Amino acid sequence: MANYDYDLFVIGAGSGGVRAARTAAATGARVAVAEDRYLGGTCVNVGCVPKKLYSYAAHFHDAFEDSRGFGWTIPEAPQFDWATLRDNKIEEIKRLNGIYGRLLDGAGVKLINGRAKVVDTNAVEVNGERITAEKILVAVGGWPWTPEFEGSELTVNSNQVFDLDSFPRRFLVLGGGYIAVEFASIFNGLGADTHLIYRGELFLRGFDQEVREFTRDEMAKKGVNLHFETNIERIRRVEGGLEVTLTNGERLEVDAVLAATGRRPHLEGLGLEALGVQLDTDGTLKVNERFESSVPSILALGDVTGGPELTPVALAEAMHLVQHHFGDKTPPPLDYENIATAVFCHPNIGTVGLSEEEARARFDAIRVYSADFRPMKHTLSGSDERCLMKLVVDDASDRVVGAHMVGDEAGETIQGIAIAVRARLTKADFDATVGIHPTAAEEFVTMRSVTRR
Ligand SMILES: Cc1cc2nc3c(=O)[nH]c(=O)nc-3n(C[C@H](O)[C@H](O)[C@H](O)COP(=O)(O)OP(=O)(O)OC[C@H]3O[C@@H](n4cnc5c(N)ncnc54)[C@H](O)[C@@H]3O)c2cc1C
């Protein structure tokens, strides 16, 4: 048997890489991980964590407004200071980076700071040193992608937007995915005059249509300027800002433009082409159920492969991968159905399972139960924010195959519902569940009349 330096060499200390490294080391494997930017990867540094912190910051805007109806007077208009938020965020992330470092250290994983390149089926090169391993795990994640147009170099991407030097009083987001929608809500909530530009007819493609429309209306009510079916033609620097010309002829003057136009696998310069490692048509790394690429000693997981680009998916893949390659029994294939997700726009979206449209295509007959109501909190707050809750049921089996919510803390609510949907519970099970009163979530167990068939 060949004598390798390590049993597993992980490239990338992000969500998936760190989990795989630690879990493999716990089985007694000799593991090293290379990281060239920041411990914790996208999620900790420029993704989920800072995004959620900024989303909390933006929610205060509504909270100050809402408090009046409950008897509070705020003597002076609250002021928002971008530098405080940004710098406190930087400190928190430094703390998390430290925790990740200590987790790896405590697990006995060797951390190498540097950019790794795969130079052979069982060898990598980092900082000029060749290191061999029985298995190499490519956990390099993705990288923001911006289309080219006149002035596209004047945009910032999602890696940069968290650390802008000054707060953009006039902000424009290009894109229609969840990241675009979230940043539009965040900057709007923080007080920027915010525009979202999307070339399609409506943002959040792939989500339930009613959820998309409801979110559009709620975001517009909160003051986000939504421009659909148009694109950026050019951006020019002008006195005091950026002039953005849209393909529909409209012109906007703003202080910053965020291009949230998608992410691509971070494979450049990694050396995989030379080894003939196969890619899928979308440029992601093709892997089998055991997370092996077309070169079996080279494994991959997370955003660099074609699955849902979510941290909990990368973590689940890491646990599966380790069971396959370092465990004593073969796990069942990872189930990618019914993965719950949230979009932290304002109000939030929480969703699990099939959209109404997907369910119609998959089943002969479905029932839809929905509630569109003014949450109790807003009886006194005076806010006109509404909440949408929706269950999609397969008529033949009575199984709840989709649950969707747009409203306060929708992610928190849907996480619990996701267990029921994954456990294949029926509408009768939902109906038999006694609600928690007074909550918005109790609607999920009290919707009795069919909205549509
Ligand atoms: C703005 C934004 C918001 C998001 N919000 C959410 C959310 O709310 N919920 C959620 O579940 N997911 C969210 N995500 C997605 C989530 O961050 C990713 O799905 C997750 O981080 C993927 O993990 P990963 O291990 O595949 O890669 P990553 O976490 O991206 O880690 C890859 C690591 O590899 C390193 N690396 C790359 N190439 C090399 C090399 N050659 N040598 C050494 N190191 C290398 C990188 O520096 C990076 O640290 C968000 C993403 C973005 C961009």
The ligand as a MOL file (V3000), in Angstrom:
LIG
                    3D

  0  0  0     0  0            999 V3000
M  V30 BEGIN CTAB
M  V30 COUNTS 53 58 0 0 0
M  V30 BEGIN ATOM
M  V30 1 C -24.3690 36.3990 0.5200 0
M  V30 2 C -24.6130 34.9440 0.8330 0
M  V30 3 C -25.5670 34.5900 1.7580 0
M  V30 4 C -25.7920 33.2570 2.0630 0
M  V30 5 N -26.7410 32.9560 2.9820 0
M  V30 6 C -26.9840 31.6720 3.3050 0
M  V30 7 C -27.9610 31.3420 4.2820 0
M  V30 8 O -28.6310 32.2070 4.8420 0
M  V30 9 N -28.1490 30.0360 4.5760 0
M  V30 10 C -27.4250 29.0490 3.9890 0
M  V30 11 O -27.6240 27.8790 4.3140 0
M  V30 12 N -26.4990 29.3200 3.0490 0
M  V30 13 C -26.2610 30.6160 2.6970 0
M  V30 14 N -25.3000 30.9070 1.7680 0
M  V30 15 C -24.6090 29.8010 1.0810 0
M  V30 16 C -23.4920 29.1950 1.9370 0
M  V30 17 O -22.6210 30.2210 2.3440 0
M  V30 18 C -22.7420 28.1570 1.1220 0
M  V30 19 O -23.6630 27.2050 0.6290 0
M  V30 20 C -21.6970 27.4150 1.9510 0
M  V30 21 O -20.7530 28.3050 2.4890 0
M  V30 22 C -20.9820 26.3740 1.0680 0
M  V30 23 O -19.9740 25.7510 1.7710 0
M  V30 24 P -18.7320 25.0940 1.0260 0
M  V30 25 O -17.9990 24.3190 2.0660 0
M  V30 26 O -19.1470 24.4210 -0.2060 0
M  V30 27 O -17.8330 26.3240 0.5420 0
M  V30 28 P -17.3470 27.6670 1.2380 0
M  V30 29 O -18.0070 27.8980 2.5300 0
M  V30 30 O -17.4510 28.7080 0.1980 0
M  V30 31 O -15.8200 27.3810 1.5550 0
M  V30 32 C -14.8560 27.2330 0.5650 0
M  V30 33 C -13.4960 27.6400 1.1420 0
M  V30 34 O -12.4640 27.1820 0.2710 0
M  V30 35 C -11.4370 28.1650 0.2160 0
M  V30 36 N -10.6900 27.9130 -1.0060 0
M  V30 37 C -11.1400 28.0090 -2.2940 0
M  V30 38 N -10.1900 27.6170 -3.1480 0
M  V30 39 C -9.0970 27.2680 -2.3950 0
M  V30 40 C -7.7970 26.7650 -2.7170 0
M  V30 41 N -7.4420 26.5210 -3.9630 0
M  V30 42 N -6.9380 26.5410 -1.6920 0
M  V30 43 C -7.2920 26.7800 -0.3990 0
M  V30 44 N -8.5230 27.2240 -0.0510 0
M  V30 45 C -9.4060 27.4640 -1.0380 0
M  V30 46 C -12.2320 29.4710 0.2500 0
M  V30 47 O -11.3960 30.5490 0.6620 0
M  V30 48 C -13.3320 29.1510 1.2480 0
M  V30 49 O -12.9580 29.4730 2.5750 0
M  V30 50 C -25.0310 32.2450 1.4300 0
M  V30 51 C -24.0590 32.5900 0.4990 0
M  V30 52 C -23.8410 33.9150 0.1920 0
M  V30 53 C -22.7910 34.2770 -0.8100 0
M  V30 END ATOM
M  V30 BEGIN BOND
M  V30 1 1 1 2
M  V30 2 1 2 3
M  V30 3 2 2 52
M  V30 4 2 3 4
M  V30 5 1 4 5
M  V30 6 1 4 50
M  V30 7 2 5 6
M  V30 8 1 6 7
M  V30 9 1 6 13
M  V30 10 2 7 8
M  V30 11 1 7 9
M  V30 12 1 9 10
M  V30 13 2 10 11
M  V30 14 1 10 12
M  V30 15 2 12 13
M  V30 16 1 13 14
M  V30 17 1 14 15
M  V30 18 1 14 50
M  V30 19 1 15 16
M  V30 20 1 16 17
M  V30 21 1 16 18
M  V30 22 1 18 19
M  V30 23 1 18 20
M  V30 24 1 20 21
M  V30 25 1 20 22
M  V30 26 1 22 23
M  V30 27 1 23 24
M  V30 28 2 24 25
M  V30 29 1 24 26
M  V30 30 1 24 27
M  V30 31 1 27 28
M  V30 32 2 28 29
M  V30 33 1 28 30
M  V30 34 1 28 31
M  V30 35 1 31 32
M  V30 36 1 32 33
M  V30 37 1 33 34
M  V30 38 1 33 48
M  V30 39 1 34 35
M  V30 40 1 35 36
M  V30 41 1 35 46
M  V30 42 1 36 37
M  V30 43 1 36 45
M  V30 44 2 37 38
M  V30 45 1 38 39
M  V30 46 1 39 40
M  V30 47 2 39 45
M  V30 48 1 40 41
M  V30 49 2 40 42
M  V30 50 1 42 43
M  V30 51 2 43 44
M  V30 52 1 44 45
M  V30 53 1 46 47
M  V30 54 1 46 48
M  V30 55 1 48 49
M  V30 56 2 50 51
M  V30 57 1 51 52
M  V30 58 1 52 53
M  V30 END BOND
M  V30 END CTAB
M  END
